[in-house]
Amino acid sequence: MENEVVVAKRGVGRPAHVPNKTLRDVVLRAAGMGLPQESIARMMKIGLVTLRKHYKDELATGSTEANMKVLETLYSVATDKEHRGCVSAAIFWTKVRSGWREVSRTEHTGADGQPIKAEVSAVSKLDATQMTPEQREALREIIRQQSQAQVTSSFDEAEEEEEEEDDEEDEQDFEDSEGQDK
C-alpha cells in the first residue's frame, strides 16, 4: 500500500485543451491581423487564461510576422512593374500596423527665397507726459495683465512641481510596500 500511486480524477467540466500546429497557426494569423486576445479566445472556444498559457509565443510574435510578410510583399510589388495597383494597400498596412508615417515639411522664406525680414522697433523709454489719458490707461491695463500672467504662470509651475513630488512620493511608497510584501 505504501508504493501505491494515486491518480487524481478530473472533475466534470471541459476537457484539457491540447494545442496543435493548426491551432497555433490560427492564433498566429489572428494575432498578426490585430484581433484582440479576447476575440481570439472566443473564436477558439477557450478561456483567455488558456489562450495566454498555451499560445504565448504566437500572441507575442503574430504582429511582427504579419508586418514582415506585408513588408516583403511591398518590396516585391514595388520592384515588379506588373503589380503597381497593390502598392497602396501595402502602404496603408505599413502606416496603420507598422507605425510608418509620411512627414511633410514646409519651409517659409521671404522674397526670392531669402530669409524673412522682421522689423522690430524698440522703445527705449516711454514718456507718460506725452501720452493721452486713454493711452496711459491702456498701458496700465497691459502692465496689469502682464503681471497677472506672470503670477499665474509662477503658480502653475509651482503646482506642477508639487504634483511631480507627490507622484515621486507615491512611487516610493509603492516600492517600499512591495519590498515589505516579499
Rosetta blueprint (number, residue, H / E / L):
1 M L
2 E L
3 N L
4 E L
5 V L
6 V L
7 V L
8 A L
9 K L
10 R L
11 G L
12 V L
13 G L
14 R L
15 P L
16 A L
17 H L
18 V L
19 P L
20 N L
21 K H
22 T H
23 L H
24 R H
25 D H
26 V H
27 V H
28 L H
29 R H
30 A H
31 A H
32 G H
33 M L
34 G L
35 L L
36 P L
37 Q H
38 E H
39 S H
40 I H
41 A H
42 R H
43 M H
44 M H
45 K L
46 I L
47 G L
48 L H
49 V H
50 T H
51 L H
52 R H
53 K H
54 H H
55 Y L
56 K H
57 D H
58 E H
59 L H
60 A H
61 T H
62 G H
63 S H
64 T H
65 E H
66 A H
67 N H
68 M H
69 K H
70 V H
71 L H
72 E H
73 T H
74 L H
75 Y H
76 S H
77 V H
78 A H
79 T H
80 D L
81 K H
82 E H
83 H H
84 R H
85 G H
86 C H
87 V H
88 S H
89 A H
90 A H
91 I H
92 F H
93 W H
94 T H
95 K H
96 V H
97 R H
98 S L
99 G L
100 W L
101 R L
102 E L
103 V L
104 S L
105 R L
106 T L
107 E L
108 H L
109 T L
110 G L
111 A H
112 D H
113 G H
114 Q L
115 P L
116 I L
117 K L
118 A L
119 E L
120 V L
121 S L
122 A L
123 V L
124 S L
125 K L
126 L L
127 D L
128 A H
129 T H
130 Q H
131 M L
132 T L
133 P H
134 E H
135 Q H
136 R H
137 E H
138 A H
139 L H
140 R H
141 E H
142 I H
143 I H
144 R H
145 Q H
146 Q H
147 S H
148 Q H
149 A H
150 Q H
151 V H
152 T H
153 S H
154 S H
155 F H
156 D H
157 E H
158 A H
159 E H
160 E H
161 E H
162 E H
163 E H
164 E H
165 E H
166 D H
167 D H
168 E H
169 E H
170 D H
171 E H
172 Q H
173 D H
174 F H
175 E H
176 D H
177 S H
178 E H
179 G H
180 Q H
181 D H
182 K L
